[in-house]
Each structure stands twice: as C-alpha cells, then as structure tokens.
Amino acid sequence: LFSWGMVSKTLQFSVFAYISTVSNLILTKTDQLVLSTTLAVSAIAIYQAGAKAAEMFMAFAQQLPDTFSPAAAHLHAKGDKVFLQKLLINGTRFSVMIATPVYFICAFYMEGILRLLTGDKVASPETFWIGEVLLLWAYMILVTQSVSKRIFMMCGHERKLMWLGVGEALLNLCLSVALVLHFKNVVCVAIASLIATTVFGWFYLWPWAAREANLTALQLARTVLFPIWLACVPQLAFVIVGRFMPWFDFRTNIFLFLGQSALAMGVGAFCLWKRALTLEEKQMLILKFSHAGKFITRRFSPV
C-alpha cells in the first residue's frame, strides 16, 4: 500500500511547516542578535527583563489556541467546512475573551509584574516600555494570528502561511536594524516586532480569516472583538483607578499588587459572564462545572 504521492504530500507539508516554524523563530529570537551587534551586549539584559511579562502572557494566552490544530485537521479530513467556520469564529472569540482581562492587568500593573519577575524594586524606563510594547505585540498575535494560523495550517494553506511568515520575519528584521541604527534605543527592536505583526496580522491574516468565515473584516470584529472589549470596560476602569490612585500604590507593596490583580481579574470574569457569554454558553459552563464538582466529590468522599 506504499504511495509515493502520499509521501510527497506529507514531505511537502512538513517542509512548509518547518519553514513557517523557522520564520516564527526568526521573528521572536533575532532581537537579541540585532541588539548585540548594533548596540551592546548589555542591551540584551535590559531587553530580556522587559520581555518577561510578554513571555508570561504568551504562555498563558496560547493554551487554548494550541488545542485547535487537531480539531481542525479532523474537521478538514471530514470535509466539514461549516464546523470549521464555527471553530474559527468561536475559537478566536474565546481566546480573546480569556486573554483580554489578563492583558489589561499586565498592561496597567507592569511595574508590579516586572518587580515580581525580575526582583528589581524599580524597573528602568526602557525595561518598562519594552514590556508594554512586547505585551501589546503578544496580544496582537493572539487576536489576529493564533487561532487562524493553526486552523489554516491544517486545512491545506501551509504554502501561503509560509510566505506570510517569511515576509513578517523579514520585515521585522529590517525594521529592527533600521530603527536601532537610527535611534540607538533598545525599545526600537520591540517596536519593529509590533509594526510587523500589526501589518501582517490586520491587513493579511484578519481579512483572510473573515473571508473563510463568510464575513467581512468589520463583521468578524463585531462578532469576536467588540462585545468582549465592551464587556471589559468596567474592569478597565477598575485597573485605571488602581493604577493612578496614590493610596492604591501597588509598586511599593507586593501583597497590594497581588490583591489588586486578583480583584481586577474577578471584576473582568464577572463582566464577561454577564455581558459576553450567551445564555446557552452560560448553561453549558454551569453544567460542566456541576459535573466536575460531582466527580471531585465522589473521588474524595470517604467510602
């Protein structure tokens, strides 16, 4: 039952997927090389300290999108295009729903996060702004690319994704070198990554995802972004108050920072429950939590 055609298709997919992976590696790991060759090795330490918050956010936010690749491959093999469209829309929506409250907390409590991650009591201005820019970069990746790229890769679009990845990596590299040589500032490397992701994410991948979902780019945004952002407005007001009120100064007290973050997360979760979830989704979550509670009760109850 050996088939050269099947081997060729598998090899072709593997090559395109590998090149896409290398492009992502260039996109995320060449910043240190650019800094060490254009500024100084000491600039890498400043950059790494600011990048820790974005790395933490990325590790959390990518958990849900990572589960969509096997489902997309299965649905594509079945030819279920309708369910693939639902997976694309709802997958993006729930990924943004989970990540947005965390993004607001990280963005407004950046000093506290950097102090917790690095141990420095006061972060330098460059470290702070690198953290903010890279955090926004990570959020842009989640919104515009994380779900759609994983689904498209499993649906026969690996060649196009490869070229988009190569283009984004090259644009990032060229912008990084040009901005650093001109401004002599370590923050420029982070800004270059943000610009490259914004261009390819919003002007290429987002319209492509909208077409696959039989929507316009604005209709897709109205479906998966605007309701979540509106639902998070109370949480945004809460973190702004906590950020700028002197008696809530979390920068000098790690316990006050943790307490405010927990309260802000609770406010965000409550607002999303009330405003962003449909009645069917609420009932489904209640049912799942009740089943999980019953299982835990049976598991740990005395015999």
VEXMAR-592979 format. One record per residue (C-alpha): x, y, z. Coordinates in steps of 0.02 Angstrom, whole numbers, padded with zeros to 5 digits, always signed. Example, Ala and Ser with C-alpha at 12.3 -4.5 7.8 and 13.67 -1.06 7.14 Angstrom:
% VEXMAR-592979
+00615-00225+00390;+00684-00053+00357;
//
This chain:
% VEXMAR-592979
+00000+00000+00000;+00151+00115-00017;+00111+00277-00110;+00242+00399-00174;+00106+00529-00195;+00059+00520-00011;+00243+00529+00040;+00267+00680-00073;+00117+00772+00000;+00174+00734+00178;+00351+00791+00141;+00288+00950+00058;+00180+00991+00208;+00325+00956+00327;+00442+01071+00230;+00318+01215+00228;+00277+01190+00412;+00463+01186+00455;+00496+01348+00360;+00349+01429+00449;+00422+01373+00616;+00593+01444+00570;+00509+01608+00520;+00425+01617+00690;+00593+01582+00770;+00671+01725+00672;+00525+01836+00721;+00546+01803+00908;+00731+01765+00934;+00831+01881+00820;+00800+02034+00930;+00946+01987+01043;+01061+01964+00893;+01014+02134+00825;+01044+02216+00994;+01212+02133+01023;+01277+02179+00850;+01210+02357+00841;+01214+02421+01021;+01299+02319+01156;+01284+02154+01245;+01218+02246+01399;+01064+02297+01299;+01012+02114+01293;+00991+02112+01483;+00876+02264+01475;+00775+02185+01335;+00758+02015+01420;+00697+02094+01580;+00559+02187+01488;+00513+02036+01383;+00473+01926+01533;+00297+01996+01552;+00257+01964+01369;+00327+01787+01380;+00219+01752+01532;+00064+01821+01445;+00102+01724+01286;+00122+01561+01381;-00048+01587+01462;-00141+01653+01310;-00084+01518+01189;-00151+01372+01291;-00323+01372+01208;-00267+01404+01027;-00143+01259+01041;-00290+01139+01057;-00369+01188+00891;-00245+01108+00771;-00301+00926+00798;-00484+00977+00789;-00455+01075+00628;-00361+00929+00548;-00503+00810+00592;-00638+00926+00526;-00540+00960+00367;-00521+00773+00336;-00709+00753+00357;-00744+00899+00241;-00849+00987+00373;-00825+01165+00315;-00971+01234+00416;-00900+01173+00581;-00727+01236+00531;-00802+01410+00511;-00880+01395+00684;-00714+01337+00755;-00626+01487+00677;-00753+01613+00743;-00785+01540+00915;-00603+01491+00940;-00546+01669+00909;-00687+01737+01016;-00650+01628+01168;-00462+01654+01152;-00486+01842+01154;-00612+01826+01296;-00486+01734+01405;-00336+01843+01361;-00411+02019+01365;-00436+02035+01554;-00261+01968+01582;-00191+02092+01456;-00269+02241+01546;-00198+02182+01713;-00024+02157+01639;-00027+02323+01546;-00080+02432+01694;+00015+02337+01829;+00175+02318+01728;+00290+02386+01866;+00224+02259+01990;+00242+02116+01866;+00420+02164+01821;+00464+02177+02005;+00389+02004+02036;+00476+01925+01886;+00646+02010+01894;+00666+02052+02078;+00709+02234+02040;+00618+02357+02151;+00615+02493+02018;+00618+02449+01832;+00710+02565+01713;+00606+02665+01589;+00675+02563+01443;+00629+02399+01528;+00454+02464+01566;+00420+02518+01387;+00493+02359+01314;+00373+02264+01425;+00224+02369+01368;+00265+02359+01182;+00300+02172+01183;+00144+02140+01285;+00040+02231+01153;+00135+02132+01020;+00088+01968+01105;-00094+02023+01116;-00096+02069+00931;-00028+01897+00888;-00165+01815+00989;-00305+01918+00912;-00253+01912+00730;-00149+01755+00707;-00150+01623+00843;-00314+01535+00800;-00321+01568+00613;-00142+01510+00580;-00169+01346+00671;-00329+01309+00577;-00262+01362+00407;-00105+01256+00430;-00215+01101+00448;-00327+01146+00301;-00204+01147+00156;-00144+01328+00166;+00032+01291+00228;+00115+01365+00072;+00030+01534+00091;+00063+01535+00279;+00246+01501+00244;+00262+01653+00131;+00168+01764+00255;+00282+01704+00395;+00438+01736+00293;+00376+01909+00245;+00335+01954+00426;+00504+01891+00487;+00600+01989+00354;+00500+02148+00387;+00533+02130+00573;+00719+02103+00546;+00739+02250+00426;+00638+02368+00536;+00736+02315+00690;+00904+02351+00610;+00846+02515+00533;+00764+02584+00690;+00905+02532+00807;+01039+02607+00694;+00941+02769+00679;+00880+02795+00858;+01010+02693+00956;+00875+02635+01075;+00835+02459+01134;+00647+02492+01131;+00655+02507+00941;+00676+02319+00923;+00512+02289+01014;+00425+02423+00910;+00485+02339+00750;+00406+02174+00805;+00243+02263+00844;+00239+02351+00674;+00274+02191+00576;+00140+02092+00670;+00014+02233+00651;+00040+02245+00463;+00030+02059+00426;-00099+02022+00560;-00229+02156+00524;-00201+02180+00337;-00175+01998+00282;-00224+01866+00409;-00377+01953+00483;-00462+01985+00313;-00416+01807+00260;-00498+01736+00417;-00652+01843+00384;-00667+01776+00206;-00653+01597+00268;-00794+01633+00391;-00901+01713+00253;-00891+01881+00340;-00811+02048+00308;-00666+02102+00418;-00779+02225+00510;-00915+02094+00536;-00788+01974+00609;-00726+02110+00727;-00906+02147+00780;-00931+01963+00817;-00773+01915+00910;-00692+02077+00971;-00810+02222+01005;-00928+02132+01128;-00781+02071+01231;-00696+02241+01234;-00859+02324+01287;-00886+02193+01422;-00711+02230+01492;-00741+02418+01509;-00784+02405+01697;-00626+02305+01727;-00526+02436+01630;-00599+02573+01741;-00553+02472+01895;-00371+02447+01845;-00355+02631+01796;-00413+02682+01970;-00293+02557+02048;-00151+02618+01938;-00164+02804+01970;-00234+02820+02146;-00094+02857+02272;-00171+02754+02414;-00177+02601+02298;+00008+02613+02256;+00049+02431+02216;+00228+02473+02163;+00292+02476+02342;+00191+02329+02409;+00192+02159+02326;+00040+02098+02426;-00061+02250+02374;-00012+02214+02193;-00069+02032+02206;-00231+02083+02292;-00274+02215+02162;-00233+02095+02020;-00347+01962+02094;-00488+02088+02117;-00465+02153+01939;-00471+01976+01871;-00630+01943+01969;-00710+02102+01900;-00661+02052+01723;-00728+01875+01743;-00894+01939+01813;-00915+02066+01671;-00877+01936+01538;-01002+01816+01618;-01138+01949+01619;-01106+02033+01451;-01000+01925+01335;-01071+01749+01355;-01235+01693+01280;-01368+01605+01382;-01326+01437+01302;-01141+01458+01341;-01181+01501+01523;-01290+01347+01540;-01156+01238+01461;-01022+01304+01580;-01136+01280+01731;-01170+01102+01676;-00985+01064+01652;-00938+01138+01821;-01077+01042+01907;-01016+00879+01828;-00838+00920+01880;-00895+00959+02057;-00990+00795+02070;-00839+00698+02006;-00723+00780+02133;-00849+00747+02273;-00862+00563+02227;-00673+00549+02206;-00627+00617+02376;-00777+00567+02479;-00746+00433+02612;-00803+00258+02565;
//
